[in-house]
């Protein structure tokens, strides 16, 4: 992996947590165009002029959009505000990319989330209906639902990849799900981990591999790149701490249902577990969460 994607690829959001790992794993890929809001090859997705200019300046076949607003709780403070930064980036910015892909006949790979579901009917397959009870879907989730709908106007020239609570071994700019747990545990500030939330976390290294697989297979549609087996935040944290040689016995248990009653946090689905049936049928099996923890532990030692 990491050197022979035949298509020329524009990586939009190359310095993001997931985008940067894609670039690391494909560092020998000659047909890679790395783009960000700032830098040598700049693009501001919220500006249609900037997007059009980027597409004109660069020769590529596939655009992978890693740029997104992902602060779920802060996004909730903008609920129903289409002038807010979350809507501007996740909907209007994406729309600029989609419309330019249409005009220039480029394929788009878009990253979405398990937050497009309300958590009432999990686990969800790739064809499950988005949405549900609006009161149980965060504003961030609503913007990603709108984003998926916009991407689907490309007909077959798109891939939507849904991920969930991504984690990796190292990324100084932002804490992922696993490293936040480790850091807070070491600081003595780790909150009780939920036992009533069911989810399927994504090992970040799977995402570039899956993109390579899907692009080479000329795939289109929606795919889930998450652990094939579900877990709870408590069980994930317990295994994570144990693997990293920490005293997991002092880990406290909590309830997402109780947490959401506080009223100042964004809604989160109680069961957002996603099935990986579709991509496994094609021949790619994502990493199980237990194996993923072992992998990031091994990577952290190198």
C-alpha positions, 0 to 999 in steps of 0.5 A: 500500500501507499505507492500505486494509485493510478489516478491523480488525487487532490487531498483537500485538508491535507493537514487534518488528523485523517488527511495527514495520515493519508499523506503519510501512508502515501508519501511516495505517491507521485500523483498526490496534490496536497491542499489546505486553507493555508500553505503553498497549495491553498484552497478555501472551500467556503469560497466558490472562487477559491475552489474554482481556481484550485480545480483550474490550477491542478490536474487530478482525477479524484478529490478527497475532501478531508476538510470539515468542522468536527467540534460537535459540542461547539457546533451545537451552539450554532444550532439552526444557524446557517450563518455559523461556521459549521454550516458554512464549512460542512454544507456550503463549502462542500456544495462548492466542491460538489458543484465544481466536481460536476463542472469538471467531471472529477470524482469526489470522496467524502468523509461522513459520520455515524452522527447522521443516525439518531441511534434508535435502530443501530447497528446500521448498514450502508443503506439505512435511512439517515436521520430520525428524531431531530432532537436526537441528532446534533447540529453537526450530524444534521450538517453531515446529513445535508452533506451526504445528500449534496454529494449524492447529486453527483450520481455515480461519481462519488464515494461516501465513507462513514467513520466513527470516533477515529483514533491513531497513535500520534497527531500533535495538533489534535487529540483523537478518541484514544489519545484523549482517554490516555492523556486524561487518565494520566492527568487524573481528569478522565470522566466516567466512560459510558457503558450504555453507548454502542459504537464502532470506532475507526482505526485511522490507518484503515481509512487511507487503505480503504480509499486506495481499495475503493478508488482502484476498484472504481467503486461508488456509493456509501461505505462504512470504515469502522470496526467490524465489531461494536463496543462501548466507550467503557470497554474500549477505554478499559482495553486501551488502558490495559494495553498501554500498561495502566491501571484500568481497574480504577476506570469509572463507569458512566451513562450516556443517557444520564450525561445527555440529560444535563442539557448543555451538550450536543445529542449523541446516538446511544447506538450508532454502531455501523456494519461493514457488510458492503466493503467486506463483500468487495474484499476489504475488512477493516480492523477490529477495535481490539486489534486497532488498540494493539496496533497503535500501542506498537506504533507508539513504541516506534 
